[in-house]
Amino acid sequence: MPQRTINVLRVNEVEEREEYRSAVAEILRNVQNDYGVTLLEIAETIGVSLGTISNAANKKADLSATFLQRIGRAYGPHELDPYYRLSGGRAVARADKSDGDIMPILMNTGAQIAQARSPSSPGGTVEILREKLGYLPDLRRLRREIDALIGQIEREREAA
């Protein structure tokens, strides 16, 4: 019986590893920026050595799935988005717990974006990176609140 030839798309392992390491390094930078913590504090929080976390931050070694899970649990699943982006996704919290009323967060974030697009802003009508980075934490908080609101509505729908 003749054997069938199966064409398999092979991903370049070196490129794949580099993409993974870049995503992990981005996760660690984001946690540092979003929470004002050092690599040592992240390492202590997730129970790994400073050397391991430093190597991951400098793209010299892989960080295991166990430690990625711990980052997600400690700092929120949204922090793992650079990893999930590799496959076209993002992380959404399942806890569906809201901090409160979404409208003040929505209005504040909208006002920050409008200010960044104002002709009198540093970049004029075109937002510059510094302006975007200024409202990025609020956008992330807004995303968490929207996800929580969606979860609440879905639970109410299921209960009805």
KEZA-962650 format. One record per residue: residue in one letter; x, y, z of N, C-alpha, C in turn. Coordinates in steps of 0.2 Angstrom, whole numbers, padded with zeros to 4 digits, always signed. Layout:
# KEZA-962650
aXYZXYZXYZ
...
//
This chain:
# KEZA-962650
m+0004-0006+0000+0000+0000+0000+0004+0006+0000
p+0003+0011-0005+0008+0017-0005+0006+0021+0001
q+0012+0025+0003+0011+0029+0009+0009+0036+0006
r+0004+0039+0010+0002+0046+0008+0007+0051+0011
t+0009+0056+0007+0013+0061+0009+0009+0067+0012
i+0010+0069+0018+0007+0074+0021+0011+0080+0021
n+0009+0086+0018+0013+0092+0019+0012+0095+0025
v+0017+0096+0029+0016+0100+0036+0020+0106+0036
l+0016+0111+0038+0020+0118+0038+0024+0118+0044
r+0031+0119+0043+0035+0119+0049+0037+0126+0051
v+0036+0127+0057+0038+0134+0059+0045+0134+0061
n+0049+0139+0059+0056+0140+0061+0056+0140+0069
e+0059+0135+0072+0060+0135+0079+0063+0141+0082
v+0069+0143+0079+0072+0149+0081+0068+0155+0082
e+0064+0157+0076+0060+0162+0076+0054+0162+0081
e+0052+0156+0082+0046+0155+0087+0049+0156+0094
r+0055+0154+0095+0058+0155+0102+0059+0162+0103
e+0061+0166+0098+0063+0173+0099+0056+0177+0100
e+0051+0175+0096+0044+0178+0097+0042+0177+0104
y+0042+0171+0107+0040+0169+0114+0044+0173+0119
r+0051+0173+0118+0055+0177+0123+0053+0184+0123
s+0052+0187+0117+0050+0194+0116+0044+0195+0120
a+0039+0191+0119+0032+0192+0122+0033+0192+0130
v+0037+0187+0132+0038+0187+0139+0042+0193+0142
a+0047+0195+0138+0050+0201+0140+0045+0207+0141
e+0041+0208+0136+0036+0213+0136+0031+0212+0142
i+0029+0206+0143+0025+0205+0149+0028+0208+0155
l+0035+0206+0156+0038+0209+0162+0039+0216+0162
r+0040+0219+0157+0041+0227+0156+0034+0230+0158
n+0029+0227+0155+0022+0229+0157+0020+0229+0164
v+0022+0223+0167+0020+0223+0174+0024+0228+0178
q+0031+0229+0176+0035+0234+0180+0032+0241+0179
n+0030+0242+0173+0027+0249+0172+0020+0250+0175
d+0016+0245+0174+0009+0245+0177+0008+0245+0184
y+0013+0241+0188+0012+0241+0195+0018+0244+0199
g+0023+0247+0195+0028+0250+0198+0032+0246+0203
v+0034+0240+0200+0038+0235+0204+0044+0233+0200
t+0049+0230+0204+0055+0228+0201+0055+0221+0199
l+0060+0219+0195+0060+0212+0193+0061+0208+0199
l+0065+0210+0204+0065+0206+0211+0058+0205+0214
e+0054+0211+0214+0048+0210+0217+0043+0205+0213
i+0044+0205+0206+0040+0200+0202+0042+0193+0204
a+0049+0192+0204+0052+0186+0206+0049+0183+0212
e+0049+0188+0217+0047+0185+0224+0040+0184+0224
t+0036+0188+0220+0029+0187+0220+0027+0180+0217
i+0030+0178+0212+0029+0172+0208+0033+0166+0210
g+0038+0167+0215+0041+0162+0217+0047+0159+0213
v+0051+0163+0210+0056+0161+0205+0062+0165+0207
s+0068+0163+0205+0074+0167+0207+0075+0173+0202
l+0078+0178+0205+0079+0184+0201+0083+0182+0195
g+0088+0178+0195+0091+0176+0189+0087+0173+0184
t+0082+0169+0185+0077+0166+0181+0073+0172+0177
i+0071+0177+0182+0066+0182+0179+0071+0187+0175
s+0077+0188+0177+0081+0193+0173+0083+0190+0167
n+0084+0183+0166+0086+0180+0160+0080+0180+0155
a+0074+0180+0158+0068+0180+0154+0067+0187+0151
a+0068+0192+0156+0067+0199+0154+0072+0201+0149
n+0078+0198+0149+0083+0200+0144+0083+0195+0138
k+0078+0191+0137+0077+0186+0132+0083+0181+0131
k+0086+0179+0137+0091+0175+0137+0089+0167+0138
a+0083+0167+0141+0080+0160+0143+0073+0161+0143
d+0070+0155+0142+0062+0154+0142+0060+0154+0149
l+0054+0157+0150+0050+0157+0157+0045+0152+0156
s+0045+0147+0161+0040+0141+0160+0033+0144+0161
a+0028+0139+0158+0021+0141+0158+0019+0142+0166
t+0022+0138+0170+0020+0139+0177+0021+0146+0180
f+0026+0149+0178+0028+0155+0180+0023+0161+0177
l+0022+0159+0170+0017+0164+0167+0010+0164+0170
q+0008+0158+0172+0002+0157+0176+0002+0161+0182
r+0007+0161+0185+0008+0164+0192+0008+0172+0191
i+0011+0174+0185+0011+0181+0183+0003+0183+0182
g+0000+0179+0178-0007+0181+0177-0012+0181+0183
r-0010+0176+0188-0014+0176+0194-0012+0182+0198
a-0006+0184+0199-0004+0189+0203-0006+0196+0200
y-0005+0197+0194-0006+0204+0191-0012+0205+0186
g-0015+0199+0185-0021+0199+0181-0019+0196+0174
p-0024+0192+0171-0023+0189+0165-0021+0193+0159
h-0024+0200+0160-0022+0204+0154-0015+0205+0153
e-0011+0204+0158-0004+0205+0158-0001+0200+0153
l-0004+0195+0152-0001+0189+0148-0003+0191+0140
d-0006+0196+0139-0009+0197+0132-0003+0197+0127
p+0003+0199+0128+0009+0199+0123+0010+0191+0121
y+0009+0187+0126+0010+0180+0124+0004+0177+0120
y-0002+0179+0122-0008+0177+0118-0009+0180+0111
r-0006+0186+0111-0005+0189+0104-0002+0185+0099
l+0003+0181+0101+0007+0176+0097+0002+0172+0093
s-0004+0170+0096-0009+0166+0092-0015+0170+0090
g-0015+0177+0091-0020+0181+0089-0025+0182+0094
g-0024+0181+0100-0029+0182+0105-0027+0187+0111
r-0031+0187+0116-0029+0191+0122-0033+0187+0128
a-0031+0189+0134-0033+0186+0140-0039+0190+0143
v-0044+0187+0145-0050+0190+0148-0051+0187+0155
a-0051+0191+0160-0052+0189+0167-0059+0185+0167
r-0059+0179+0171-0065+0175+0171-0069+0177+0178
a-0065+0181+0182-0068+0182+0189-0074+0187+0188
d-0074+0191+0183-0080+0196+0181-0082+0200+0187
k-0077+0202+0191-0078+0206+0196-0076+0214+0195
s-0081+0218+0195-0080+0225+0194-0078+0229+0200
d-0074+0234+0198-0072+0239+0204-0077+0244+0205
g-0082+0244+0201-0088+0249+0202-0091+0252+0196
d-0093+0258+0196-0096+0261+0190-0091+0262+0185
i-0093+0259+0179-0089+0260+0173-0089+0267+0170
m-0094+0271+0171-0095+0277+0167-0089+0282+0169
p-0087+0283+0176-0081+0288+0177-0075+0286+0173
i-0074+0279+0173-0067+0277+0170-0068+0278+0163
l-0074+0277+0160-0075+0278+0153-0074+0285+0151
m-0077+0289+0155-0077+0297+0153-0070+0299+0154
n-0066+0297+0159-0060+0300+0161-0055+0298+0155
t-0055+0291+0153-0051+0289+0148-0053+0292+0141
g-0059+0293+0140-0061+0297+0134-0058+0304+0134
a-0058+0307+0140-0056+0314+0140-0048+0314+0139
q-0045+0309+0141-0037+0309+0140-0036+0308+0133
i-0040+0304+0130-0038+0303+0122-0040+0309+0119
a-0046+0312+0120-0047+0319+0117-0042+0324+0118
q-0039+0324+0124-0034+0329+0125-0028+0328+0121
a-0026+0321+0121-0020+0319+0117-0021+0321+0109
r-0027+0321+0107-0029+0323+0100-0030+0330+0099
s-0030+0334+0104-0031+0341+0103-0025+0345+0100
p-0027+0350+0096-0022+0354+0092-0017+0357+0097
s-0018+0358+0103-0014+0361+0108-0010+0356+0112
s-0011+0349+0110-0007+0344+0114+0000+0344+0111
p+0005+0340+0114+0012+0340+0112+0013+0338+0105
g+0008+0333+0103+0009+0330+0096+0004+0334+0091
g+0000+0339+0093-0005+0341+0089-0011+0337+0089
t-0014+0336+0083-0019+0332+0082-0017+0324+0081
v-0011+0323+0081-0008+0316+0080-0006+0314+0087
e-0008+0309+0090-0006+0307+0096+0001+0304+0096
i+0006+0306+0101+0012+0304+0101+0013+0298+0106
l+0018+0294+0106+0019+0289+0110+0018+0291+0117
r+0021+0296+0119+0021+0298+0126+0014+0299+0129
e+0010+0302+0124+0003+0303+0126-0001+0297+0127
k+0000+0292+0122-0003+0286+0122-0001+0282+0129
l+0006+0282+0130+0008+0278+0136+0005+0281+0142
g+0003+0288+0142+0000+0291+0148-0007+0288+0150
y-0011+0287+0144-0017+0284+0146-0018+0276+0145
l-0012+0273+0143-0013+0266+0143-0015+0262+0149
p-0013+0264+0155-0015+0260+0161-0023+0261+0162
d-0025+0267+0160-0033+0268+0161-0036+0264+0156
l-0033+0264+0150-0037+0259+0145-0037+0252+0147
r-0032+0250+0150-0032+0243+0152-0037+0242+0158
r-0037+0247+0162-0042+0247+0168-0049+0247+0165
l-0050+0251+0160-0057+0251+0156-0058+0245+0153
r-0053+0241+0150-0055+0235+0147-0057+0230+0152
r-0053+0230+0158-0055+0225+0163-0062+0226+0165
e-0064+0233+0166-0071+0234+0168-0076+0232+0163
i-0075+0233+0157-0079+0231+0151-0080+0224+0151
d-0074+0220+0152-0075+0213+0152-0079+0211+0158
a-0078+0214+0164-0082+0212+0170-0090+0214+0168
l-0091+0219+0165-0098+0221+0164-0101+0216+0159
i-0097+0214+0154-0100+0209+0149-0101+0202+0153
g-0097+0200+0157-0097+0194+0161-0104+0195+0166
q-0105+0200+0169-0111+0201+0173-0117+0200+0169
i-0117+0204+0163-0123+0203+0158-0124+0196+0156
e-0119+0192+0154-0120+0186+0152-0122+0181+0158
r-0120+0182+0164-0122+0178+0170-0130+0180+0171
e-0132+0186+0170-0139+0188+0171-0143+0184+0166
r-0141+0184+0160-0144+0181+0154-0145+0174+0155
e-0140+0170+0158-0140+0163+0159-0145+0162+0165
a-0145+0166+0170-0150+0165+0176-0157+0167+0174
a-0158+0170+0169-0165+0172+0167-0169+0167+0163
//
